[in-house]
Amino acid sequence: MSWRRLLCAVVPEPDFVRSTRSSYDAIAVVYAEHFRDAMAARPWDRAVLAAFAELVQAGSPGLVADVGCGTGWTTGHLHGLGLDVFGVDLSPGMLAVARRSHPGLRFEVGSMLALDLDDGVLGGLVASYSTIHVPDEELPGVLAEFARVLAPGGHLLLVFQVGDGALHMTEALGHRIELEFHRRSPDDMAELLAQAGLPVRTRVLREPEEDERTAQAYLVARKPAGENRL
Protein backbone atom coordinates (compact mmCIF):
# COMPACT_ATOMS: atom_id res chain seq x y z
CA MET A 1 0.00 0.00 0.00
CA SER A 2 1.38 3.44 -0.97
CA TRP A 3 1.75 6.13 1.67
CA ARG A 4 -0.98 8.17 -0.02
CA ARG A 5 -3.48 5.33 0.13
CA LEU A 6 -2.43 4.65 3.72
CA LEU A 7 -2.96 8.32 4.56
CA CYS A 8 -6.47 8.20 3.10
CA ALA A 9 -7.18 5.10 5.17
CA VAL A 10 -6.19 6.66 8.51
CA VAL A 11 -7.31 10.29 8.07
CA PRO A 12 -11.07 10.82 8.55
CA GLU A 13 -12.84 11.53 5.29
CA PRO A 14 -14.48 14.92 4.82
CA ASP A 15 -18.26 14.81 4.91
CA PHE A 16 -18.54 15.80 1.23
CA VAL A 17 -16.51 12.75 0.21
CA ARG A 18 -18.82 10.37 2.07
CA SER A 19 -21.99 12.02 0.78
CA THR A 20 -20.69 12.09 -2.81
CA ARG A 21 -19.77 8.41 -2.70
CA SER A 22 -23.03 7.26 -1.14
CA SER A 23 -25.13 9.41 -3.48
CA TYR A 24 -23.52 8.07 -6.63
CA ASP A 25 -23.60 4.52 -5.30
CA ALA A 26 -27.36 4.94 -4.87
CA ILE A 27 -28.01 6.12 -8.44
CA ALA A 28 -25.27 4.27 -10.34
CA VAL A 29 -27.42 1.86 -12.37
CA VAL A 30 -30.18 4.30 -13.24
CA TYR A 31 -27.60 7.04 -13.93
CA ALA A 32 -25.85 4.81 -16.46
CA GLU A 33 -29.13 4.12 -18.24
CA HIS A 34 -30.26 7.74 -18.18
CA PHE A 35 -26.99 9.05 -19.65
CA ARG A 36 -26.28 6.06 -21.89
CA ASP A 37 -26.25 8.16 -25.08
CA ALA A 38 -24.82 11.32 -23.51
CA MET A 39 -21.67 11.44 -25.61
CA ALA A 40 -23.58 11.10 -28.87
CA ALA A 41 -25.66 14.13 -27.88
CA ARG A 42 -22.69 16.32 -26.90
CA PRO A 43 -20.75 17.47 -29.98
CA TRP A 44 -18.79 20.07 -28.01
CA ASP A 45 -17.65 17.47 -25.51
CA ARG A 46 -16.48 15.22 -28.34
CA ALA A 47 -14.68 18.10 -30.04
CA VAL A 48 -12.87 19.20 -26.87
CA LEU A 49 -11.92 15.62 -25.98
CA ALA A 50 -10.56 15.09 -29.51
CA ALA A 51 -8.45 18.25 -29.22
CA PHE A 52 -7.25 17.20 -25.77
CA ALA A 53 -6.23 13.77 -27.10
CA GLU A 54 -4.20 15.39 -29.87
CA LEU A 55 -2.48 17.71 -27.39
CA VAL A 56 -1.53 14.80 -25.13
CA GLN A 57 -0.22 12.73 -28.01
CA ALA A 58 1.82 15.63 -29.39
CA GLY A 59 3.06 17.07 -26.10
CA SER A 60 3.80 14.65 -23.27
CA PRO A 61 2.34 11.31 -24.36
CA GLY A 62 1.77 8.75 -21.69
CA LEU A 63 -0.81 7.47 -19.26
CA VAL A 64 -4.00 9.53 -18.89
CA ALA A 65 -6.29 9.54 -15.85
CA ASP A 66 -10.01 10.26 -16.02
CA VAL A 67 -10.54 11.49 -12.46
CA GLY A 68 -14.13 11.27 -11.30
CA CYS A 69 -14.84 8.94 -14.22
CA GLY A 70 -18.26 7.78 -13.02
CA THR A 71 -19.64 5.10 -15.33
CA GLY A 72 -16.67 5.49 -17.67
CA TRP A 73 -18.19 6.98 -20.79
CA THR A 74 -15.47 9.65 -21.06
CA THR A 75 -12.80 7.05 -20.28
CA GLY A 76 -14.09 4.82 -23.05
CA HIS A 77 -14.27 7.70 -25.52
CA LEU A 78 -10.68 8.74 -24.80
CA HIS A 79 -9.57 5.14 -25.26
CA GLY A 80 -11.26 5.18 -28.66
CA LEU A 81 -9.23 8.28 -29.51
CA GLY A 82 -6.03 6.34 -28.93
CA LEU A 83 -5.09 7.33 -25.39
CA ASP A 84 -3.74 4.94 -22.77
CA VAL A 85 -6.38 5.89 -20.21
CA PHE A 86 -7.77 4.61 -16.92
CA GLY A 87 -10.55 5.81 -14.64
CA VAL A 88 -10.63 6.82 -10.96
CA ASP A 89 -13.78 7.43 -8.94
CA LEU A 90 -15.00 7.56 -5.34
CA SER A 91 -18.04 5.39 -6.02
CA PRO A 92 -17.66 1.58 -6.19
CA GLY A 93 -21.18 1.44 -7.60
CA MET A 94 -20.34 3.70 -10.53
CA LEU A 95 -17.11 1.78 -11.14
CA ALA A 96 -18.97 -1.54 -11.21
CA VAL A 97 -21.04 -0.18 -14.08
CA ALA A 98 -17.91 1.20 -15.79
CA ARG A 99 -16.18 -2.19 -15.64
CA ARG A 100 -19.19 -3.94 -17.15
CA SER A 101 -19.46 -1.36 -19.92
CA HIS A 102 -15.72 -1.21 -20.67
CA PRO A 103 -14.25 -4.58 -19.65
CA GLY A 104 -10.91 -3.93 -21.32
CA LEU A 105 -10.17 -0.76 -19.35
CA ARG A 106 -8.82 -0.20 -15.85
CA PHE A 107 -10.93 1.50 -13.20
CA GLU A 108 -9.83 2.18 -9.63
CA VAL A 109 -11.49 3.47 -6.48
CA GLY A 110 -9.73 6.64 -5.40
CA SER A 111 -10.04 10.26 -4.30
CA MET A 112 -8.80 13.36 -6.07
CA LEU A 113 -7.80 14.69 -2.65
CA ALA A 114 -4.88 12.23 -2.66
CA LEU A 115 -4.39 10.30 -5.88
CA ASP A 116 -2.55 6.99 -5.54
CA LEU A 117 -0.03 8.00 -8.21
CA ASP A 118 3.63 8.93 -8.19
CA ASP A 119 4.77 12.43 -9.05
CA GLY A 120 4.82 13.32 -12.74
CA VAL A 121 3.52 10.02 -14.12
CA LEU A 122 0.64 11.28 -16.26
CA GLY A 123 0.70 12.68 -19.76
CA GLY A 124 -2.85 13.93 -19.27
CA LEU A 125 -5.64 14.24 -16.74
CA VAL A 126 -9.35 14.82 -17.31
CA ALA A 127 -11.71 16.03 -14.58
CA SER A 128 -15.06 16.29 -16.33
CA TYR A 129 -17.83 17.47 -14.01
CA SER A 130 -16.03 15.94 -11.02
CA THR A 131 -14.51 18.96 -9.25
CA ILE A 132 -18.07 20.35 -9.10
CA HIS A 133 -18.59 18.43 -5.85
CA VAL A 134 -15.42 19.79 -4.19
CA PRO A 135 -15.97 22.67 -1.72
CA ASP A 136 -14.16 25.92 -2.40
CA GLU A 137 -11.76 25.48 0.52
CA GLU A 138 -10.60 22.07 -0.79
CA LEU A 139 -10.25 23.07 -4.43
CA PRO A 140 -6.71 24.55 -4.36
CA GLY A 141 -5.41 21.32 -2.83
CA VAL A 142 -7.14 19.24 -5.50
CA LEU A 143 -5.65 21.32 -8.31
CA ALA A 144 -2.21 21.08 -6.70
CA GLU A 145 -2.67 17.30 -6.63
CA PHE A 146 -3.46 17.34 -10.35
CA ALA A 147 -0.29 19.34 -10.98
CA ARG A 148 1.75 16.92 -8.87
CA VAL A 149 0.81 13.83 -10.88
CA LEU A 150 1.16 15.46 -14.31
CA ALA A 151 4.47 15.15 -16.12
CA PRO A 152 6.15 18.33 -17.38
CA GLY A 153 4.33 19.23 -20.57
CA GLY A 154 1.26 17.24 -19.49
CA HIS A 155 -2.25 18.57 -20.12
CA LEU A 156 -5.29 18.93 -17.88
CA LEU A 157 -8.87 19.18 -19.14
CA LEU A 158 -11.31 20.62 -16.60
CA VAL A 159 -15.05 20.72 -17.36
CA PHE A 160 -17.59 22.37 -15.07
CA GLN A 161 -20.80 24.38 -14.83
CA VAL A 162 -20.53 28.16 -14.89
CA GLY A 163 -22.06 30.36 -12.22
CA ASP A 164 -21.85 31.41 -8.58
CA GLY A 165 -22.60 29.47 -5.44
CA ALA A 166 -23.80 25.91 -5.08
CA LEU A 167 -26.91 23.90 -5.87
CA HIS A 168 -27.90 21.44 -3.15
CA MET A 169 -29.81 18.37 -4.34
CA THR A 170 -31.53 15.80 -2.15
CA GLU A 171 -33.21 13.75 -4.90
CA ALA A 172 -32.18 12.60 -8.36
CA LEU A 173 -33.47 9.94 -10.72
CA GLY A 174 -35.90 8.69 -8.11
CA HIS A 175 -33.29 8.23 -5.36
CA ARG A 176 -32.37 10.08 -2.20
CA ILE A 177 -29.01 11.85 -2.47
CA GLU A 178 -27.00 14.55 -0.71
CA LEU A 179 -24.90 16.42 -3.27
CA GLU A 180 -23.56 19.93 -3.66
CA PHE A 181 -22.98 21.14 -7.22
CA HIS A 182 -20.53 24.05 -7.12
CA ARG A 183 -20.80 26.45 -10.05
CA ARG A 184 -17.74 28.54 -10.75
CA SER A 185 -16.36 31.35 -12.86
CA PRO A 186 -13.93 30.37 -15.66
CA ASP A 187 -11.76 33.36 -14.68
CA ASP A 188 -11.62 32.22 -11.05
CA MET A 189 -10.82 28.66 -12.06
CA ALA A 190 -8.09 29.83 -14.43
CA GLU A 191 -6.53 31.84 -11.60
CA LEU A 192 -6.60 28.85 -9.24
CA LEU A 193 -5.05 26.65 -11.93
CA ALA A 194 -2.27 29.18 -12.51
CA GLN A 195 -1.58 29.27 -8.78
CA ALA A 196 -1.30 25.47 -8.85
CA GLY A 197 1.29 25.64 -11.63
CA LEU A 198 -1.11 24.82 -14.47
CA PRO A 199 -1.56 27.88 -16.68
CA VAL A 200 -4.65 27.73 -18.88
CA ARG A 201 -3.97 27.54 -22.61
CA THR A 202 -7.50 27.25 -24.00
CA ARG A 203 -10.98 28.23 -22.84
CA VAL A 204 -14.26 27.14 -24.40
CA LEU A 205 -17.56 28.46 -23.04
CA ARG A 206 -20.91 27.33 -24.41
CA GLU A 207 -24.45 28.32 -23.58
CA PRO A 208 -26.74 25.82 -21.87
CA GLU A 209 -28.69 23.28 -23.86
CA GLU A 210 -32.41 22.82 -23.25
CA ASP A 211 -31.82 20.26 -20.49
CA GLU A 212 -29.11 22.32 -18.73
CA ARG A 213 -29.44 25.06 -16.13
CA THR A 214 -26.15 26.88 -16.70
CA ALA A 215 -23.45 27.58 -19.25
CA GLN A 216 -20.63 25.04 -19.44
CA ALA A 217 -16.88 25.71 -19.37
CA TYR A 218 -13.95 23.69 -20.74
CA LEU A 219 -10.47 24.74 -19.63
CA VAL A 220 -7.31 23.14 -20.98
CA ALA A 221 -4.19 23.79 -18.89
CA ARG A 222 -0.61 22.60 -19.34
CA LYS A 223 2.13 21.96 -16.82
CA PRO A 224 5.19 23.86 -18.10
CA ALA A 225 7.83 21.68 -19.72
CA GLY A 226 10.86 21.25 -17.51
CA GLU A 227 8.84 21.79 -14.32
CA ASN A 228 9.92 19.31 -11.68
CA ARG A 229 7.92 20.61 -8.75
CA LEU A 230 4.62 22.33 -7.95
Secondary structure, DSSP 8 states (H G I E B T S, - for coil): --HHHHHHHHS---HHHHHHHHHHHHHHHHHHHHTTTTGGG-HHHHHHHHHHHHHHHHSS-S-EEEET-TTSHHHHHHHHTT--EEEEES-HHHHHHHHHH-TTSEEEE--TTS-S--TT-EEEEEEES-GGGS-GGGHHHHHHHHHHHEEEEEEEEEEEEBSSSEEEEEEETTEEEEEEEE-B-HHHHHHHHHHTT--EEEEEEE---TT-SS-EEEEEEE--TT----
